[in-house]
């Protein structure tokens, strides 16, 4: 998924302003987009998002419950 590519960007520059702006603007859309996915896919996504966007971890945890 494209989120995996963002993980590469995060590894190169962990405090990227652009990444912070992106996730602040799009975290709700990501949650809604991935809610209907199978549990295995959501787990993979969650594991990546908790690394690259820890500021919205509670929203991603809610996604995992639904």
Backbone as XML, in Angstrom:
<?xml version="1.0"?>
<chain id="A" units="angstrom">
  <residue number="1" name="UNK">
    <atom name="N" x="0.838" y="-1.194" z="0.000"/>
    <atom name="CA" x="0.000" y="0.000" z="0.000"/>
    <atom name="C" x="0.873" y="1.245" z="0.000"/>
  </residue>
  <residue number="2" name="UNK">
    <atom name="N" x="0.266" y="2.340" z="-0.304"/>
    <atom name="CA" x="0.981" y="3.617" z="-0.346"/>
    <atom name="C" x="1.506" y="4.019" z="1.019"/>
  </residue>
  <residue number="3" name="UNK">
    <atom name="N" x="0.830" y="3.580" z="2.069"/>
    <atom name="CA" x="1.272" y="3.904" z="3.424"/>
    <atom name="C" x="2.664" y="3.335" z="3.666"/>
  </residue>
  <residue number="4" name="UNK">
    <atom name="N" x="2.957" y="2.195" z="3.082"/>
    <atom name="CA" x="4.287" y="1.601" z="3.224"/>
    <atom name="C" x="5.356" y="2.516" z="2.628"/>
  </residue>
  <residue number="5" name="UNK">
    <atom name="N" x="5.031" y="3.193" z="1.550"/>
    <atom name="CA" x="5.984" y="4.138" z="0.950"/>
    <atom name="C" x="6.218" y="5.323" z="1.878"/>
  </residue>
  <residue number="6" name="UNK">
    <atom name="N" x="5.183" y="5.733" z="2.591"/>
    <atom name="CA" x="5.343" y="6.825" z="3.554"/>
    <atom name="C" x="6.227" y="6.402" z="4.721"/>
  </residue>
  <residue number="7" name="UNK">
    <atom name="N" x="6.229" y="5.126" z="5.031"/>
    <atom name="CA" x="7.109" y="4.622" z="6.088"/>
    <atom name="C" x="8.569" y="4.833" z="5.698"/>
  </residue>
  <residue number="8" name="UNK">
    <atom name="N" x="8.882" y="4.635" z="4.430"/>
    <atom name="CA" x="10.237" y="4.863" z="3.935"/>
    <atom name="C" x="10.623" y="6.327" z="4.087"/>
  </residue>
  <residue number="9" name="UNK">
    <atom name="N" x="9.698" y="7.221" z="3.772"/>
    <atom name="CA" x="9.942" y="8.658" z="3.937"/>
    <atom name="C" x="10.170" y="8.971" z="5.410"/>
  </residue>
  <residue number="10" name="UNK">
    <atom name="N" x="9.353" y="8.396" z="6.267"/>
    <atom name="CA" x="9.483" y="8.622" z="7.712"/>
    <atom name="C" x="10.847" y="8.153" z="8.223"/>
  </residue>
  <residue number="11" name="UNK">
    <atom name="N" x="11.319" y="7.033" z="7.724"/>
    <atom name="CA" x="12.616" y="6.515" z="8.156"/>
    <atom name="C" x="13.748" y="7.445" z="7.733"/>
  </residue>
  <residue number="12" name="UNK">
    <atom name="N" x="13.601" y="8.075" z="6.582"/>
    <atom name="CA" x="14.628" y="8.997" z="6.103"/>
    <atom name="C" x="14.602" y="10.321" z="6.859"/>
  </residue>
  <residue number="13" name="UNK">
    <atom name="N" x="13.398" y="10.782" z="7.206"/>
    <atom name="CA" x="13.255" y="12.069" z="7.897"/>
    <atom name="C" x="12.098" y="11.966" z="8.886"/>
  </residue>
  <residue number="14" name="UNK">
    <atom name="N" x="12.359" y="11.464" z="10.094"/>
    <atom name="CA" x="11.286" y="11.181" z="11.058"/>
    <atom name="C" x="10.442" y="12.380" z="11.486"/>
  </residue>
  <residue number="15" name="UNK">
    <atom name="N" x="10.968" y="13.558" z="11.469"/>
    <atom name="CA" x="10.187" y="14.724" z="11.909"/>
    <atom name="C" x="9.838" y="15.631" z="10.729"/>
  </residue>
  <residue number="16" name="UNK">
    <atom name="N" x="9.433" y="15.027" z="9.645"/>
    <atom name="CA" x="9.074" y="15.775" z="8.446"/>
    <atom name="C" x="7.798" y="16.595" z="8.665"/>
  </residue>
  <residue number="17" name="UNK">
    <atom name="N" x="7.900" y="17.881" z="8.441"/>
    <atom name="CA" x="6.749" y="18.772" z="8.577"/>
    <atom name="C" x="5.643" y="18.363" z="7.611"/>
  </residue>
  <residue number="18" name="UNK">
    <atom name="N" x="6.023" y="18.026" z="6.397"/>
    <atom name="CA" x="5.026" y="17.649" z="5.388"/>
    <atom name="C" x="4.252" y="16.394" z="5.788"/>
  </residue>
  <residue number="19" name="UNK">
    <atom name="N" x="4.934" y="15.451" z="6.400"/>
    <atom name="CA" x="4.244" y="14.237" z="6.861"/>
    <atom name="C" x="3.267" y="14.586" z="7.979"/>
  </residue>
  <residue number="20" name="UNK">
    <atom name="N" x="3.665" y="15.456" z="8.884"/>
    <atom name="CA" x="2.772" y="15.866" z="9.970"/>
    <atom name="C" x="1.529" y="16.547" z="9.418"/>
  </residue>
  <residue number="21" name="UNK">
    <atom name="N" x="1.723" y="17.425" z="8.454"/>
    <atom name="CA" x="0.593" y="18.125" z="7.837"/>
    <atom name="C" x="-0.319" y="17.121" z="7.132"/>
  </residue>
  <residue number="22" name="UNK">
    <atom name="N" x="0.269" y="16.192" z="6.403"/>
    <atom name="CA" x="-0.518" y="15.180" z="5.696"/>
    <atom name="C" x="-1.397" y="14.391" z="6.665"/>
  </residue>
  <residue number="23" name="UNK">
    <atom name="N" x="-0.806" y="13.863" z="7.721"/>
    <atom name="CA" x="-1.578" y="13.030" z="8.645"/>
    <atom name="C" x="-2.580" y="13.841" z="9.453"/>
  </residue>
  <residue number="24" name="UNK">
    <atom name="N" x="-2.252" y="15.069" z="9.791"/>
    <atom name="CA" x="-3.233" y="15.914" z="10.483"/>
    <atom name="C" x="-4.455" y="16.158" z="9.607"/>
  </residue>
  <residue number="25" name="UNK">
    <atom name="N" x="-4.240" y="16.257" z="8.302"/>
    <atom name="CA" x="-5.338" y="16.515" z="7.376"/>
    <atom name="C" x="-6.085" y="15.243" z="6.967"/>
  </residue>
  <residue number="26" name="UNK">
    <atom name="N" x="-5.406" y="14.109" z="6.955"/>
    <atom name="CA" x="-5.974" y="12.914" z="6.322"/>
    <atom name="C" x="-6.230" y="11.718" z="7.234"/>
  </residue>
  <residue number="27" name="UNK">
    <atom name="N" x="-5.914" y="11.814" z="8.522"/>
    <atom name="CA" x="-6.045" y="10.615" z="9.360"/>
    <atom name="C" x="-7.482" y="10.090" z="9.396"/>
  </residue>
  <residue number="28" name="UNK">
    <atom name="N" x="-8.476" y="10.990" z="9.434"/>
    <atom name="CA" x="-9.874" y="10.526" z="9.441"/>
    <atom name="C" x="-10.228" y="9.783" z="8.156"/>
  </residue>
  <residue number="29" name="UNK">
    <atom name="N" x="-9.745" y="10.293" z="7.043"/>
    <atom name="CA" x="-10.006" y="9.627" z="5.765"/>
    <atom name="C" x="-9.358" y="8.246" z="5.734"/>
  </residue>
  <residue number="30" name="UNK">
    <atom name="N" x="-8.148" y="8.142" z="6.265"/>
    <atom name="CA" x="-7.480" y="6.843" z="6.309"/>
    <atom name="C" x="-8.271" y="5.853" z="7.155"/>
  </residue>
  <residue number="31" name="UNK">
    <atom name="N" x="-8.740" y="6.307" z="8.301"/>
    <atom name="CA" x="-9.527" y="5.439" z="9.185"/>
    <atom name="C" x="-10.778" y="4.951" z="8.464"/>
  </residue>
  <residue number="32" name="UNK">
    <atom name="N" x="-11.510" y="5.854" z="7.840"/>
    <atom name="CA" x="-12.747" y="5.472" z="7.145"/>
    <atom name="C" x="-12.467" y="4.586" z="5.937"/>
  </residue>
  <residue number="33" name="UNK">
    <atom name="N" x="-11.375" y="4.845" z="5.263"/>
    <atom name="CA" x="-11.012" y="4.064" z="4.083"/>
    <atom name="C" x="-10.682" y="2.618" z="4.442"/>
  </residue>
  <residue number="34" name="UNK">
    <atom name="N" x="-9.975" y="2.436" z="5.540"/>
    <atom name="CA" x="-9.511" y="1.099" z="5.897"/>
    <atom name="C" x="-10.412" y="0.357" z="6.876"/>
  </residue>
  <residue number="35" name="UNK">
    <atom name="N" x="-11.452" y="0.998" z="7.393"/>
    <atom name="CA" x="-12.366" y="0.325" z="8.331"/>
    <atom name="C" x="-12.934" y="-0.980" z="7.778"/>
  </residue>
  <residue number="36" name="UNK">
    <atom name="N" x="-13.391" y="-1.013" z="6.522"/>
    <atom name="CA" x="-13.994" y="-2.255" z="6.020"/>
    <atom name="C" x="-12.985" y="-3.336" z="5.607"/>
  </residue>
  <residue number="37" name="UNK">
    <atom name="N" x="-11.705" y="-3.050" z="5.701"/>
    <atom name="CA" x="-10.698" y="-4.027" z="5.282"/>
    <atom name="C" x="-10.677" y="-5.238" z="6.218"/>
  </residue>
  <residue number="38" name="UNK">
    <atom name="N" x="-10.181" y="-6.363" z="5.721"/>
    <atom name="CA" x="-10.053" y="-7.552" z="6.576"/>
    <atom name="C" x="-9.088" y="-7.278" z="7.740"/>
  </residue>
  <residue number="39" name="UNK">
    <atom name="N" x="-9.259" y="-7.975" z="8.849"/>
    <atom name="CA" x="-8.420" y="-7.736" z="10.031"/>
    <atom name="C" x="-6.917" y="-7.814" z="9.760"/>
  </residue>
  <residue number="40" name="UNK">
    <atom name="N" x="-6.504" y="-8.728" z="8.921"/>
    <atom name="CA" x="-5.074" y="-8.867" z="8.627"/>
    <atom name="C" x="-4.522" y="-7.599" z="7.964"/>
  </residue>
  <residue number="41" name="UNK">
    <atom name="N" x="-5.266" y="-7.038" z="7.031"/>
    <atom name="CA" x="-4.840" y="-5.811" z="6.355"/>
    <atom name="C" x="-4.827" y="-4.639" z="7.330"/>
  </residue>
  <residue number="42" name="UNK">
    <atom name="N" x="-5.854" y="-4.542" z="8.174"/>
    <atom name="CA" x="-5.901" y="-3.455" z="9.163"/>
    <atom name="C" x="-4.742" y="-3.562" z="10.148"/>
  </residue>
  <residue number="43" name="UNK">
    <atom name="N" x="-4.388" y="-4.767" z="10.525"/>
    <atom name="CA" x="-3.265" y="-4.953" z="11.446"/>
    <atom name="C" x="-1.966" y="-4.487" z="10.808"/>
  </residue>
  <residue number="44" name="UNK">
    <atom name="N" x="-1.760" y="-4.840" z="9.560"/>
    <atom name="CA" x="-0.556" y="-4.407" z="8.842"/>
    <atom name="C" x="-0.506" y="-2.882" z="8.765"/>
  </residue>
  <residue number="45" name="UNK">
    <atom name="N" x="-1.626" y="-2.283" z="8.433"/>
    <atom name="CA" x="-1.710" y="-0.829" z="8.342"/>
    <atom name="C" x="-1.481" y="-0.186" z="9.709"/>
  </residue>
  <residue number="46" name="UNK">
    <atom name="N" x="-2.126" y="-0.721" z="10.735"/>
    <atom name="CA" x="-1.982" y="-0.186" z="12.086"/>
    <atom name="C" x="-0.526" y="-0.215" z="12.536"/>
  </residue>
  <residue number="47" name="UNK">
    <atom name="N" x="0.156" y="-1.314" z="12.275"/>
    <atom name="CA" x="1.558" y="-1.433" z="12.672"/>
    <atom name="C" x="2.422" y="-0.364" z="12.021"/>
  </residue>
  <residue number="48" name="UNK">
    <atom name="N" x="2.105" y="-0.005" z="10.802"/>
    <atom name="CA" x="2.844" y="1.057" z="10.122"/>
    <atom name="C" x="2.450" y="2.424" z="10.657"/>
  </residue>
  <residue number="49" name="UNK">
    <atom name="N" x="1.162" y="2.660" z="10.806"/>
    <atom name="CA" x="0.696" y="3.979" z="11.252"/>
    <atom name="C" x="1.131" y="4.317" z="12.670"/>
  </residue>
  <residue number="50" name="UNK">
    <atom name="N" x="1.229" y="3.329" z="13.534"/>
    <atom name="CA" x="1.657" y="3.639" z="14.897"/>
    <atom name="C" x="3.106" y="4.108" z="14.937"/>
  </residue>
  <residue number="51" name="UNK">
    <atom name="N" x="3.873" y="3.778" z="13.922"/>
    <atom name="CA" x="5.257" y="4.240" z="13.823"/>
    <atom name="C" x="5.324" y="5.622" z="13.190"/>
  </residue>
  <residue number="52" name="UNK">
    <atom name="N" x="4.611" y="5.811" z="12.077"/>
    <atom name="CA" x="4.769" y="7.062" z="11.337"/>
    <atom name="C" x="3.806" y="8.163" z="11.763"/>
  </residue>
  <residue number="53" name="UNK">
    <atom name="N" x="2.736" y="7.811" z="12.488"/>
    <atom name="CA" x="1.783" y="8.826" z="12.949"/>
    <atom name="C" x="1.271" y="8.502" z="14.355"/>
  </residue>
  <residue number="54" name="UNK">
    <atom name="N" x="2.156" y="8.523" z="15.343"/>
    <atom name="CA" x="1.729" y="8.172" z="16.701"/>
    <atom name="C" x="0.758" y="9.177" z="17.317"/>
  </residue>
  <residue number="55" name="UNK">
    <atom name="N" x="0.670" y="10.359" z="16.767"/>
    <atom name="CA" x="-0.233" y="11.372" z="17.307"/>
    <atom name="C" x="-1.708" y="11.032" z="17.168"/>
  </residue>
  <residue number="56" name="UNK">
    <atom name="N" x="-2.035" y="10.134" z="16.266"/>
    <atom name="CA" x="-3.430" y="9.751" z="16.040"/>
    <atom name="C" x="-3.665" y="8.281" z="16.377"/>
  </residue>
  <residue number="57" name="UNK">
    <atom name="N" x="-2.860" y="7.748" z="17.271"/>
    <atom name="CA" x="-2.923" y="6.319" z="17.580"/>
    <atom name="C" x="-4.297" y="5.897" z="18.097"/>
  </residue>
  <residue number="58" name="UNK">
    <atom name="N" x="-4.952" y="6.743" z="18.887"/>
    <atom name="CA" x="-6.263" y="6.345" z="19.425"/>
    <atom name="C" x="-7.292" y="6.185" z="18.310"/>
  </residue>
  <residue number="59" name="UNK">
    <atom name="N" x="-7.229" y="7.022" z="17.286"/>
    <atom name="CA" x="-8.150" y="6.876" z="16.154"/>
    <atom name="C" x="-7.861" y="5.584" z="15.391"/>
  </residue>
  <residue number="60" name="UNK">
    <atom name="N" x="-6.584" y="5.249" z="15.256"/>
    <atom name="CA" x="-6.233" y="4.013" z="14.555"/>
    <atom name="C" x="-6.624" y="2.789" z="15.383"/>
  </residue>
  <residue number="61" name="UNK">
    <atom name="N" x="-6.552" y="2.902" z="16.698"/>
    <atom name="CA" x="-7.006" y="1.803" z="17.555"/>
    <atom name="C" x="-8.512" y="1.595" z="17.403"/>
  </residue>
  <residue number="62" name="UNK">
    <atom name="N" x="-9.265" y="2.677" z="17.289"/>
    <atom name="CA" x="-10.710" y="2.565" z="17.050"/>
    <atom name="C" x="-10.987" y="1.874" z="15.721"/>
  </residue>
  <residue number="63" name="UNK">
    <atom name="N" x="-10.185" y="2.168" z="14.715"/>
    <atom name="CA" x="-10.330" y="1.523" z="13.412"/>
    <atom name="C" x="-10.163" y="0.012" z="13.562"/>
  </residue>
  <residue number="64" name="UNK">
    <atom name="N" x="-9.239" y="-0.396" z="14.406"/>
    <atom name="CA" x="-8.984" y="-1.822" z="14.605"/>
    <atom name="C" x="-10.172" y="-2.513" z="15.277"/>
  </residue>
  <residue number="65" name="UNK">
    <atom name="N" x="-10.891" y="-1.799" z="16.121"/>
    <atom name="CA" x="-12.032" y="-2.386" z="16.839"/>
    <atom name="C" x="-13.259" y="-2.546" z="15.949"/>
  </residue>
  <residue number="66" name="UNK">
    <atom name="N" x="-13.351" y="-1.751" z="14.901"/>
    <atom name="CA" x="-14.541" y="-1.784" z="14.029"/>
    <atom name="C" x="-14.353" y="-2.723" z="12.867"/>
  </residue>
</chain>
